[in-house]
Amino acid sequence: MKKLDQEKIYFDRSRIINKNISTNNIKTTNVNVLLNRVRLDKKRELKKKIFFLSLLLLLLSIAGTILLI
């Protein structure tokens, strides 16, 4: 025989509450921050390339002048 005051549980409310808590803990990142970081990295790499190219040209020109003398 069934008890009259027994409730039927069709879904577990604690799971829903835990899901809401877990979705609130997810970190989001700002896309603009990421894009700015990429731009800064590209600028740094370009500066490095220009520096090494100018250093190479300087060394080649010094070596060329020494060989001509």
N, CA, C and O atoms as a Tripos MOL2 file, in Angstrom:
@<TRIPOS>MOLECULE
protein
  276   275    69     0     0
PROTEIN
NO_CHARGES

@<TRIPOS>ATOM
      1 N           0.8240   -1.1720    0.0000 N.3       1 MET1
      2 CA          0.0000    0.0000    0.0000 C.3       1 MET1
      3 C           0.8770    1.2490    0.0000 C.2       1 MET1
      4 O           1.9280    1.2660    0.6410 O.2       1 MET1
      5 N           0.4610    2.2800   -0.7030 N.am      2 LYS2
      6 CA          1.2280    3.4920   -0.8570 C.3       2 LYS2
      7 C           0.8760    4.5030    0.2280 C.2       2 LYS2
      8 O          -0.2750    4.6290    0.6470 O.2       2 LYS2
      9 N           1.9100    5.2160    0.6660 N.am      3 LYS3
     10 CA          1.6480    6.2720    1.6380 C.3       3 LYS3
     11 C           1.0910    7.4830    0.9060 C.2       3 LYS3
     12 O           1.5130    7.7820   -0.2110 O.2       3 LYS3
     13 N           0.1640    8.1680    1.5140 N.am      4 LEU4
     14 CA         -0.4590    9.3220    0.8760 C.3       4 LEU4
     15 C           0.4410   10.5520    0.8710 C.2       4 LEU4
     16 O           0.3600   11.3670   -0.0480 O.2       4 LEU4
     17 N           1.2790   10.6980    1.8580 N.am      5 ASP5
     18 CA          2.1120   11.8960    1.9290 C.3       5 ASP5
     19 C           3.4340   11.7390    1.1790 C.2       5 ASP5
     20 O           4.2640   12.6480    1.2190 O.2       5 ASP5
     21 N           3.6530   10.6210    0.5000 N.am      6 GLN6
     22 CA          4.8770   10.3990   -0.2660 C.3       6 GLN6
     23 C           4.8080   11.1910   -1.5710 C.2       6 GLN6
     24 O           3.8350   11.1040   -2.3190 O.2       6 GLN6
     25 N           5.8650   11.9650   -1.8260 N.am      7 GLU7
     26 CA          5.9110   12.7720   -3.0590 C.3       7 GLU7
     27 C           6.6020   11.9820   -4.1560 C.2       7 GLU7
     28 O           7.5240   11.2040   -3.9110 O.2       7 GLU7
     29 N           6.1320   12.2030   -5.3570 N.am      8 LYS8
     30 CA          6.8020   11.6010   -6.4960 C.3       8 LYS8
     31 C           7.9040   12.5550   -6.9450 C.2       8 LYS8
     32 O           7.6590   13.7430   -7.1580 O.2       8 LYS8
     33 N           9.0950   12.0380   -7.0840 N.am      9 ILE9
     34 CA         10.2150   12.8640   -7.5170 C.3       9 ILE9
     35 C          10.5190   12.4970   -8.9690 C.2       9 ILE9
     36 O          10.9980   11.4040   -9.2710 O.2       9 ILE9
     37 N          10.2270   13.4370   -9.8460 N.am     10 TYR10
     38 CA         10.4590   13.2060  -11.2630 C.3      10 TYR10
     39 C          11.8700   13.6400  -11.6880 C.2      10 TYR10
     40 O          12.4380   13.0840  -12.6280 O.2      10 TYR10
     41 N          12.4140   14.6120  -11.0070 N.am     11 PHE11
     42 CA         13.7710   15.0460  -11.3090 C.3      11 PHE11
     43 C          14.4290   15.5090  -10.0200 C.2      11 PHE11
     44 O          13.7660   15.8690   -9.0480 O.2      11 PHE11
     45 N          15.7280   15.4870  -10.0460 N.am     12 ASP12
     46 CA         16.5000   15.8270   -8.8650 C.3      12 ASP12
     47 C          16.8600   17.3090   -8.9170 C.2      12 ASP12
     48 O          17.5720   17.7540   -9.8180 O.2      12 ASP12
     49 N          16.3680   18.0580   -7.9550 N.am     13 ARG13
     50 CA         16.6250   19.5090   -7.9440 C.3      13 ARG13
     51 C          18.0640   19.8280   -7.5850 C.2      13 ARG13
     52 O          18.5860   20.8550   -8.0190 O.2      13 ARG13
     53 N          18.6990   19.0100   -6.8310 N.am     14 SER14
     54 CA         20.0780   19.2790   -6.4380 C.3      14 SER14
     55 C          21.0040   19.2830   -7.6610 C.2      14 SER14
     56 O          21.9790   20.0350   -7.6870 O.2      14 SER14
     57 N          20.7190   18.4660   -8.6590 N.am     15 ARG15
     58 CA         21.5300   18.4750   -9.8740 C.3      15 ARG15
     59 C          21.4060   19.7990  -10.6090 C.2      15 ARG15
     60 O          22.3930   20.3250  -11.1240 O.2      15 ARG15
     61 N          20.2090   20.3290  -10.6580 N.am     16 ILE16
     62 CA         19.9980   21.6090  -11.3320 C.3      16 ILE16
     63 C          20.7440   22.7160  -10.5960 C.2      16 ILE16
     64 O          21.3640   23.5710  -11.2290 O.2      16 ILE16
     65 N          20.6920   22.7090   -9.2930 N.am     17 ILE17
     66 CA         21.3890   23.7230   -8.5040 C.3      17 ILE17
     67 C          22.8930   23.5920   -8.7160 C.2      17 ILE17
     68 O          23.5820   24.6000   -8.8730 O.2      17 ILE17
     69 N          23.4050   22.3790   -8.7230 N.am     18 ASN18
     70 CA         24.8360   22.1700   -8.9470 C.3      18 ASN18
     71 C          25.2560   22.6050  -10.3420 C.2      18 ASN18
     72 O          26.3580   23.1240  -10.5190 O.2      18 ASN18
     73 N          24.4030   22.4040  -11.3310 N.am     19 LYS19
     74 CA         24.7170   22.8440  -12.6920 C.3      19 LYS19
     75 C          24.8190   24.3600  -12.7460 C.2      19 LYS19
     76 O          25.7280   24.8990  -13.3780 O.2      19 LYS19
     77 N          23.8890   25.0560  -12.0850 N.am     20 ASN20
     78 CA         23.9220   26.5130  -12.0770 C.3      20 ASN20
     79 C          25.1830   27.0230  -11.3950 C.2      20 ASN20
     80 O          25.7670   28.0150  -11.8320 O.2      20 ASN20
     81 N          25.5930   26.3740  -10.3610 N.am     21 ILE21
     82 CA         26.8010   26.7920   -9.6640 C.3      21 ILE21
     83 C          28.0130   26.5680  -10.5540 C.2      21 ILE21
     84 O          28.9040   27.4150  -10.6160 O.2      21 ILE21
     85 N          28.0530   25.4540  -11.2310 N.am     22 SER22
     86 CA         29.2090   25.1660  -12.0760 C.3      22 SER22
     87 C          29.2680   26.0920  -13.2880 C.2      22 SER22
     88 O          30.3630   26.4350  -13.7310 O.2      22 SER22
     89 N          28.1430   26.5020  -13.8290 N.am     23 THR23
     90 CA         28.1740   27.4140  -14.9710 C.3      23 THR23
     91 C          28.5850   28.8120  -14.5390 C.2      23 THR23
     92 O          29.1290   29.5620  -15.3480 O.2      23 THR23
     93 N          28.3450   29.1770  -13.3090 N.am     24 ASN24
     94 CA         28.7700   30.4850  -12.8310 C.3      24 ASN24
     95 C          30.2740   30.5360  -12.6130 C.2      24 ASN24
     96 O          30.8540   31.6210  -12.6190 O.2      24 ASN24
     97 N          30.9150   29.4000  -12.4200 N.am     25 ASN25
     98 CA         32.3440   29.3650  -12.1640 C.3      25 ASN25
     99 C          33.1800   29.3580  -13.4290 C.2      25 ASN25
    100 O          34.4020   29.4750  -13.3440 O.2      25 ASN25
    101 N          32.5740   29.2280  -14.5900 N.am     26 ILE26
    102 CA         33.3150   29.1920  -15.8430 C.3      26 ILE26
    103 C          33.8880   30.5740  -16.1190 C.2      26 ILE26
    104 O          33.1750   31.5760  -16.0730 O.2      26 ILE26
    105 N          35.2020   30.6140  -16.4110 N.am     27 LYS27
    106 CA         35.8440   31.8890  -16.6970 C.3      27 LYS27
    107 C          35.7040   32.2110  -18.1790 C.2      27 LYS27
    108 O          35.8400   31.3320  -19.0300 O.2      27 LYS27
    109 N          35.4390   33.4430  -18.4730 N.am     28 THR28
    110 CA         35.3840   33.8790  -19.8580 C.3      28 THR28
    111 C          36.5300   34.8510  -20.0940 C.2      28 THR28
    112 O          36.9770   35.5330  -19.1710 O.2      28 THR28
    113 N          37.0010   34.9110  -21.3300 N.am     29 THR29
    114 CA         38.0720   35.8370  -21.6570 C.3      29 THR29
    115 C          37.5530   36.8550  -22.6510 C.2      29 THR29
    116 O          36.6970   36.5700  -23.4890 O.2      29 THR29
    117 N          38.0810   38.0080  -22.5320 N.am     30 ASN30
    118 CA         37.6830   39.0930  -23.4100 C.3      30 ASN30
    119 C          38.4340   38.9520  -24.7300 C.2      30 ASN30
    120 O          39.6580   38.8300  -24.7440 O.2      30 ASN30
    121 N          37.7090   38.9670  -25.8160 N.am     31 VAL31
    122 CA         38.3110   38.7780  -27.1390 C.3      31 VAL31
    123 C          39.2410   39.9360  -27.4700 C.2      31 VAL31
    124 O          40.2710   39.7360  -28.1130 O.2      31 VAL31
    125 N          38.8950   41.1370  -27.0430 N.am     32 ASN32
    126 CA         39.7390   42.2970  -27.3250 C.3      32 ASN32
    127 C          41.1040   42.1700  -26.6640 C.2      32 ASN32
    128 O          42.1130   42.5770  -27.2390 O.2      32 ASN32
    129 N          41.1390   41.6160  -25.4800 N.am     33 VAL33
    130 CA         42.4100   41.4190  -24.7870 C.3      33 VAL33
    131 C          43.2780   40.4480  -25.5790 C.2      33 VAL33
    132 O          44.4790   40.6660  -25.7380 O.2      33 VAL33
    133 N          42.6660   39.3790  -26.0740 N.am     34 LEU34
    134 CA         43.4210   38.4070  -26.8580 C.3      34 LEU34
    135 C          43.9300   39.0110  -28.1660 C.2      34 LEU34
    136 O          45.0650   38.7590  -28.5710 O.2      34 LEU34
    137 N          43.1000   39.7980  -28.8150 N.am     35 LEU35
    138 CA         43.5200   40.4290  -30.0770 C.3      35 LEU35
    139 C          44.6460   41.4230  -29.8450 C.2      35 LEU35
    140 O          45.5810   41.5080  -30.6410 O.2      35 LEU35
    141 N          44.5560   42.1740  -28.7560 N.am     36 ASN36
    142 CA         45.6260   43.1220  -28.4420 C.3      36 ASN36
    143 C          46.9320   42.3950  -28.1630 C.2      36 ASN36
    144 O          48.0030   42.8650  -28.5480 O.2      36 ASN36
    145 N          46.8480   41.2520  -27.4980 N.am     37 ARG37
    146 CA         48.0500   40.4780  -27.2160 C.3      37 ARG37
    147 C          48.6840   39.9850  -28.5150 C.2      37 ARG37
    148 O          49.9060   39.9970  -28.6550 O.2      37 ARG37
    149 N          47.8600   39.5550  -29.4550 N.am     38 VAL38
    150 CA         48.3820   39.0960  -30.7420 C.3      38 VAL38
    151 C          49.0510   40.2480  -31.4880 C.2      38 VAL38
    152 O          50.1190   40.0740  -32.0740 O.2      38 VAL38
    153 N          48.4310   41.4100  -31.4650 N.am     39 ARG39
    154 CA         49.0260   42.5770  -32.1340 C.3      39 ARG39
    155 C          50.3700   42.9360  -31.5240 C.2      39 ARG39
    156 O          51.3270   43.2270  -32.2420 O.2      39 ARG39
    157 N          50.4420   42.9160  -30.1890 N.am     40 LEU40
    158 CA         51.7020   43.2400  -29.5230 C.3      40 LEU40
    159 C          52.7780   42.2110  -29.8510 C.2      40 LEU40
    160 O          53.9440   42.5620  -30.0320 O.2      40 LEU40
    161 N          52.3900   40.9570  -29.9250 N.am     41 ASP41
    162 CA         53.3540   39.9120  -30.2780 C.3      41 ASP41
    163 C          53.8690   40.1020  -31.6980 C.2      41 ASP41
    164 O          55.0540   39.9010  -31.9600 O.2      41 ASP41
    165 N          52.9930   40.4850  -32.6090 N.am     42 LYS42
    166 CA         53.4210   40.7210  -33.9950 C.3      42 LYS42
    167 C          54.3940   41.8900  -34.0590 C.2      42 LYS42
    168 O          55.3780   41.8420  -34.7970 O.2      42 LYS42
    169 N          54.1230   42.9400  -33.2880 N.am     43 LYS43
    170 CA         55.0240   44.0970  -33.2750 C.3      43 LYS43
    171 C          56.3890   43.7150  -32.7340 C.2      43 LYS43
    172 O          57.4140   44.1290  -33.2750 O.2      43 LYS43
    173 N          56.4070   42.9220  -31.6620 N.am     44 ARG44
    174 CA         57.6860   42.4920  -31.0880 C.3      44 ARG44
    175 C          58.4770   41.6590  -32.0830 C.2      44 ARG44
    176 O          59.6850   41.8450  -32.2270 O.2      44 ARG44
    177 N          57.8080   40.7460  -32.7660 N.am     45 GLU45
    178 CA         58.5000   39.9110  -33.7400 C.3      45 GLU45
    179 C          59.0360   40.7370  -34.9040 C.2      45 GLU45
    180 O          60.1320   40.4730  -35.3970 O.2      45 GLU45
    181 N          58.2730   41.7330  -35.3470 N.am     46 LEU46
    182 CA         58.7370   42.5990  -36.4310 C.3      46 LEU46
    183 C          59.9710   43.3810  -35.9900 C.2      46 LEU46
    184 O          60.9200   43.5200  -36.7620 O.2      46 LEU46
    185 N          59.9700   43.8930  -34.7570 N.am     47 LYS47
    186 CA         61.1340   44.6230  -34.2480 C.3      47 LYS47
    187 C          62.3550   43.7200  -34.1760 C.2      47 LYS47
    188 O          63.4630   44.1470  -34.5010 O.2      47 LYS47
    189 N          62.1620   42.4710  -33.7530 N.am     48 LYS48
    190 CA         63.2800   41.5270  -33.6900 C.3      48 LYS48
    191 C          63.8300   41.2590  -35.0840 C.2      48 LYS48
    192 O          65.0450   41.2280  -35.2770 O.2      48 LYS48
    193 N          62.9480   41.0670  -36.0510 N.am     49 LYS49
    194 CA         63.3850   40.7890  -37.4200 C.3      49 LYS49
    195 C          64.1600   41.9700  -37.9920 C.2      49 LYS49
    196 O          65.1900   41.7820  -38.6390 O.2      49 LYS49
    197 N          63.6730   43.1820  -37.7600 N.am     50 ILE50
    198 CA         64.3560   44.3770  -38.2600 C.3      50 ILE50
    199 C          65.7200   44.5130  -37.6000 C.2      50 ILE50
    200 O          66.7000   44.8540  -38.2630 O.2      50 ILE50
    201 N          65.7890   44.2480  -36.2920 N.am     51 PHE51
    202 CA         67.0610   44.3440  -35.5750 C.3      51 PHE51
    203 C          68.0760   43.3520  -36.1270 C.2      51 PHE51
    204 O          69.2160   43.7250  -36.4030 O.2      51 PHE51
    205 N          67.6770   42.0970  -36.2910 N.am     52 PHE52
    206 CA         68.6110   41.0950  -36.7810 C.3      52 PHE52
    207 C          69.0010   41.3390  -38.2380 C.2      52 PHE52
    208 O          70.1390   41.0710  -38.6240 O.2      52 PHE52
    209 N          68.0710   41.8440  -39.0500 N.am     53 LEU53
    210 CA         68.3960   42.1530  -40.4340 C.3      53 LEU53
    211 C          69.3940   43.3050  -40.5130 C.2      53 LEU53
    212 O          70.3370   43.2570  -41.3030 O.2      53 LEU53
    213 N          69.1920   44.3330  -39.7030 N.am     54 SER54
    214 CA         70.1280   45.4640  -39.7140 C.3      54 SER54
    215 C          71.4890   45.0350  -39.1720 C.2      54 SER54
    216 O          72.5200   45.4980  -39.6600 O.2      54 SER54
    217 N          71.5040   44.1570  -38.1700 N.am     55 LEU55
    218 CA         72.7710   43.6550  -37.6400 C.3      55 LEU55
    219 C          73.5070   42.8350  -38.7020 C.2      55 LEU55
    220 O          74.7240   42.9510  -38.8460 O.2      55 LEU55
    221 N          72.7780   42.0170  -39.4340 N.am     56 LEU56
    222 CA         73.3770   41.2250  -40.5060 C.3      56 LEU56
    223 C          73.9390   42.1200  -41.6030 C.2      56 LEU56
    224 O          75.0460   41.8940  -42.0930 O.2      56 LEU56
    225 N          73.1710   43.1350  -41.9860 N.am     57 LEU57
    226 CA         73.6560   44.0590  -43.0210 C.3      57 LEU57
    227 C          74.8950   44.8140  -42.5450 C.2      57 LEU57
    228 O          75.8130   45.0490  -43.3310 O.2      57 LEU57
    229 N          74.9320   45.1890  -41.2880 N.am     58 LEU58
    230 CA         76.0920   45.8890  -40.7420 C.3      58 LEU58
    231 C          77.3200   44.9860  -40.7670 C.2      58 LEU58
    232 O          78.4080   45.4130  -41.1530 O.2      58 LEU58
    233 N          77.1370   43.7350  -40.3520 N.am     59 LEU59
    234 CA         78.2650   42.8020  -40.3520 C.3      59 LEU59
    235 C          78.7470   42.5270  -41.7740 C.2      59 LEU59
    236 O          79.9530   42.4470  -42.0080 O.2      59 LEU59
    237 N          77.8330   42.3830  -42.7190 N.am     60 LEU60
    238 CA         78.2320   42.1580  -44.1060 C.3      60 LEU60
    239 C          78.9610   43.3670  -44.6870 C.2      60 LEU60
    240 O          79.9310   43.2140  -45.4280 O.2      60 LEU60
    241 N          78.4970   44.5520  -44.3520 N.am     61 SER61
    242 CA         79.1590   45.7480  -44.8790 C.3      61 SER61
    243 C          80.5420   45.9160  -44.2600 C.2      61 SER61
    244 O          81.4730   46.3340  -44.9500 O.2      61 SER61
    245 N          80.6970   45.6020  -42.9830 N.am     62 ILE62
    246 CA         82.0150   45.6860  -42.3440 C.3      62 ILE62
    247 C          82.9450   44.6420  -42.9590 C.2      62 ILE62
    248 O          84.1080   44.9370  -43.2350 O.2      62 ILE62
    249 N          82.4450   43.4290  -43.1760 N.am     63 ALA63
    250 CA         83.2720   42.3850  -43.7780 C.3      63 ALA63
    251 C          83.6480   42.7560  -45.2100 C.2      63 ALA63
    252 O          84.7670   42.4890  -45.6480 O.2      63 ALA63
    253 N          82.7290   43.3640  -45.9310 N.am     64 GLY64
    254 CA         83.0190   43.7860  -47.3100 C.3      64 GLY64
    255 C          84.0630   44.8700  -47.3620 C.2      64 GLY64
    256 O          84.9320   44.8470  -48.2340 O.2      64 GLY64
    257 N          84.0030   45.8160  -46.4570 N.am     65 THR65
    258 CA         85.0090   46.9040  -46.4660 C.3      65 THR65
    259 C          86.3820   46.3890  -46.0420 C.2      65 THR65
    260 O          87.4080   46.8550  -46.5380 O.2      65 THR65
    261 N          86.3930   45.4300  -45.1250 N.am     66 ILE66
    262 CA         87.6890   44.8620  -44.6980 C.3      66 ILE66
    263 C          88.3180   44.0810  -45.8560 C.2      66 ILE66
    264 O          89.5290   44.1450  -46.0640 O.2      66 ILE66
    265 N          87.4930   43.3430  -46.6090 N.am     67 LEU67
    266 CA         88.0320   42.5830  -47.7420 C.3      67 LEU67
    267 C          88.5240   43.4760  -48.8750 C.2      67 LEU67
    268 O          89.4440   43.1020  -49.6020 O.2      67 LEU67
    269 N          87.9230   44.6490  -49.0330 N.am     68 LEU68
    270 CA         88.3570   45.5670  -50.0970 C.3      68 LEU68
    271 C          89.6550   46.2580  -49.7230 C.2      68 LEU68
    272 O          90.4320   46.6220  -50.6050 O.2      68 LEU68
    273 N          89.9030   46.4420  -48.4640 N.am     69 ILE69
    274 CA         91.1110   47.1320  -48.0370 C.3      69 ILE69
    275 C          92.2450   46.1890  -48.0310 C.2      69 ILE69
    276 O          93.3660   46.5740  -47.6980 O.2      69 ILE69
@<TRIPOS>BOND
     1     1     2 1
     2     2     3 1
     3     3     4 2
     4     3     5 am
     5     5     6 1
     6     6     7 1
     7     7     8 2
     8     7     9 am
     9     9    10 1
    10    10    11 1
    11    11    12 2
    12    11    13 am
    13    13    14 1
    14    14    15 1
    15    15    16 2
    16    15    17 am
    17    17    18 1
    18    18    19 1
    19    19    20 2
    20    19    21 am
    21    21    22 1
    22    22    23 1
    23    23    24 2
    24    23    25 am
    25    25    26 1
    26    26    27 1
    27    27    28 2
    28    27    29 am
    29    29    30 1
    30    30    31 1
    31    31    32 2
    32    31    33 am
    33    33    34 1
    34    34    35 1
    35    35    36 2
    36    35    37 am
    37    37    38 1
    38    38    39 1
    39    39    40 2
    40    39    41 am
    41    41    42 1
    42    42    43 1
    43    43    44 2
    44    43    45 am
    45    45    46 1
    46    46    47 1
    47    47    48 2
    48    47    49 am
    49    49    50 1
    50    50    51 1
    51    51    52 2
    52    51    53 am
    53    53    54 1
    54    54    55 1
    55    55    56 2
    56    55    57 am
    57    57    58 1
    58    58    59 1
    59    59    60 2
    60    59    61 am
    61    61    62 1
    62    62    63 1
    63    63    64 2
    64    63    65 am
    65    65    66 1
    66    66    67 1
    67    67    68 2
    68    67    69 am
    69    69    70 1
    70    70    71 1
    71    71    72 2
    72    71    73 am
    73    73    74 1
    74    74    75 1
    75    75    76 2
    76    75    77 am
    77    77    78 1
    78    78    79 1
    79    79    80 2
    80    79    81 am
    81    81    82 1
    82    82    83 1
    83    83    84 2
    84    83    85 am
    85    85    86 1
    86    86    87 1
    87    87    88 2
    88    87    89 am
    89    89    90 1
    90    90    91 1
    91    91    92 2
    92    91    93 am
    93    93    94 1
    94    94    95 1
    95    95    96 2
    96    95    97 am
    97    97    98 1
    98    98    99 1
    99    99   100 2
   100    99   101 am
   101   101   102 1
   102   102   103 1
   103   103   104 2
   104   103   105 am
   105   105   106 1
   106   106   107 1
   107   107   108 2
   108   107   109 am
   109   109   110 1
   110   110   111 1
   111   111   112 2
   112   111   113 am
   113   113   114 1
   114   114   115 1
   115   115   116 2
   116   115   117 am
   117   117   118 1
   118   118   119 1
   119   119   120 2
   120   119   121 am
   121   121   122 1
   122   122   123 1
   123   123   124 2
   124   123   125 am
   125   125   126 1
   126   126   127 1
   127   127   128 2
   128   127   129 am
   129   129   130 1
   130   130   131 1
   131   131   132 2
   132   131   133 am
   133   133   134 1
   134   134   135 1
   135   135   136 2
   136   135   137 am
   137   137   138 1
   138   138   139 1
   139   139   140 2
   140   139   141 am
   141   141   142 1
   142   142   143 1
   143   143   144 2
   144   143   145 am
   145   145   146 1
   146   146   147 1
   147   147   148 2
   148   147   149 am
   149   149   150 1
   150   150   151 1
   151   151   152 2
   152   151   153 am
   153   153   154 1
   154   154   155 1
   155   155   156 2
   156   155   157 am
   157   157   158 1
   158   158   159 1
   159   159   160 2
   160   159   161 am
   161   161   162 1
   162   162   163 1
   163   163   164 2
   164   163   165 am
   165   165   166 1
   166   166   167 1
   167   167   168 2
   168   167   169 am
   169   169   170 1
   170   170   171 1
   171   171   172 2
   172   171   173 am
   173   173   174 1
   174   174   175 1
   175   175   176 2
   176   175   177 am
   177   177   178 1
   178   178   179 1
   179   179   180 2
   180   179   181 am
   181   181   182 1
   182   182   183 1
   183   183   184 2
   184   183   185 am
   185   185   186 1
   186   186   187 1
   187   187   188 2
   188   187   189 am
   189   189   190 1
   190   190   191 1
   191   191   192 2
   192   191   193 am
   193   193   194 1
   194   194   195 1
   195   195   196 2
   196   195   197 am
   197   197   198 1
   198   198   199 1
   199   199   200 2
   200   199   201 am
   201   201   202 1
   202   202   203 1
   203   203   204 2
   204   203   205 am
   205   205   206 1
   206   206   207 1
   207   207   208 2
   208   207   209 am
   209   209   210 1
   210   210   211 1
   211   211   212 2
   212   211   213 am
   213   213   214 1
   214   214   215 1
   215   215   216 2
   216   215   217 am
   217   217   218 1
   218   218   219 1
   219   219   220 2
   220   219   221 am
   221   221   222 1
   222   222   223 1
   223   223   224 2
   224   223   225 am
   225   225   226 1
   226   226   227 1
   227   227   228 2
   228   227   229 am
   229   229   230 1
   230   230   231 1
   231   231   232 2
   232   231   233 am
   233   233   234 1
   234   234   235 1
   235   235   236 2
   236   235   237 am
   237   237   238 1
   238   238   239 1
   239   239   240 2
   240   239   241 am
   241   241   242 1
   242   242   243 1
   243   243   244 2
   244   243   245 am
   245   245   246 1
   246   246   247 1
   247   247   248 2
   248   247   249 am
   249   249   250 1
   250   250   251 1
   251   251   252 2
   252   251   253 am
   253   253   254 1
   254   254   255 1
   255   255   256 2
   256   255   257 am
   257   257   258 1
   258   258   259 1
   259   259   260 2
   260   259   261 am
   261   261   262 1
   262   262   263 1
   263   263   264 2
   264   263   265 am
   265   265   266 1
   266   266   267 1
   267   267   268 2
   268   267   269 am
   269   269   270 1
   270   270   271 1
   271   271   272 2
   272   271   273 am
   273   273   274 1
   274   274   275 1
   275   275   276 2
@<TRIPOS>SUBSTRUCTURE
     1 MET1         2 RESIDUE 1 A MET
     2 LYS2         6 RESIDUE 1 A LYS
     3 LYS3        10 RESIDUE 1 A LYS
     4 LEU4        14 RESIDUE 1 A LEU
     5 ASP5        18 RESIDUE 1 A ASP
     6 GLN6        22 RESIDUE 1 A GLN
     7 GLU7        26 RESIDUE 1 A GLU
     8 LYS8        30 RESIDUE 1 A LYS
     9 ILE9        34 RESIDUE 1 A ILE
    10 TYR10       38 RESIDUE 1 A TYR
    11 PHE11       42 RESIDUE 1 A PHE
    12 ASP12       46 RESIDUE 1 A ASP
    13 ARG13       50 RESIDUE 1 A ARG
    14 SER14       54 RESIDUE 1 A SER
    15 ARG15       58 RESIDUE 1 A ARG
    16 ILE16       62 RESIDUE 1 A ILE
    17 ILE17       66 RESIDUE 1 A ILE
    18 ASN18       70 RESIDUE 1 A ASN
    19 LYS19       74 RESIDUE 1 A LYS
    20 ASN20       78 RESIDUE 1 A ASN
    21 ILE21       82 RESIDUE 1 A ILE
    22 SER22       86 RESIDUE 1 A SER
    23 THR23       90 RESIDUE 1 A THR
    24 ASN24       94 RESIDUE 1 A ASN
    25 ASN25       98 RESIDUE 1 A ASN
    26 ILE26      102 RESIDUE 1 A ILE
    27 LYS27      106 RESIDUE 1 A LYS
    28 THR28      110 RESIDUE 1 A THR
    29 THR29      114 RESIDUE 1 A THR
    30 ASN30      118 RESIDUE 1 A ASN
    31 VAL31      122 RESIDUE 1 A VAL
    32 ASN32      126 RESIDUE 1 A ASN
    33 VAL33      130 RESIDUE 1 A VAL
    34 LEU34      134 RESIDUE 1 A LEU
    35 LEU35      138 RESIDUE 1 A LEU
    36 ASN36      142 RESIDUE 1 A ASN
    37 ARG37      146 RESIDUE 1 A ARG
    38 VAL38      150 RESIDUE 1 A VAL
    39 ARG39      154 RESIDUE 1 A ARG
    40 LEU40      158 RESIDUE 1 A LEU
    41 ASP41      162 RESIDUE 1 A ASP
    42 LYS42      166 RESIDUE 1 A LYS
    43 LYS43      170 RESIDUE 1 A LYS
    44 ARG44      174 RESIDUE 1 A ARG
    45 GLU45      178 RESIDUE 1 A GLU
    46 LEU46      182 RESIDUE 1 A LEU
    47 LYS47      186 RESIDUE 1 A LYS
    48 LYS48      190 RESIDUE 1 A LYS
    49 LYS49      194 RESIDUE 1 A LYS
    50 ILE50      198 RESIDUE 1 A ILE
    51 PHE51      202 RESIDUE 1 A PHE
    52 PHE52      206 RESIDUE 1 A PHE
    53 LEU53      210 RESIDUE 1 A LEU
    54 SER54      214 RESIDUE 1 A SER
    55 LEU55      218 RESIDUE 1 A LEU
    56 LEU56      222 RESIDUE 1 A LEU
    57 LEU57      226 RESIDUE 1 A LEU
    58 LEU58      230 RESIDUE 1 A LEU
    59 LEU59      234 RESIDUE 1 A LEU
    60 LEU60      238 RESIDUE 1 A LEU
    61 SER61      242 RESIDUE 1 A SER
    62 ILE62      246 RESIDUE 1 A ILE
    63 ALA63      250 RESIDUE 1 A ALA
    64 GLY64      254 RESIDUE 1 A GLY
    65 THR65      258 RESIDUE 1 A THR
    66 ILE66      262 RESIDUE 1 A ILE
    67 LEU67      266 RESIDUE 1 A LEU
    68 LEU68      270 RESIDUE 1 A LEU
    69 ILE69      274 RESIDUE 1 A ILE
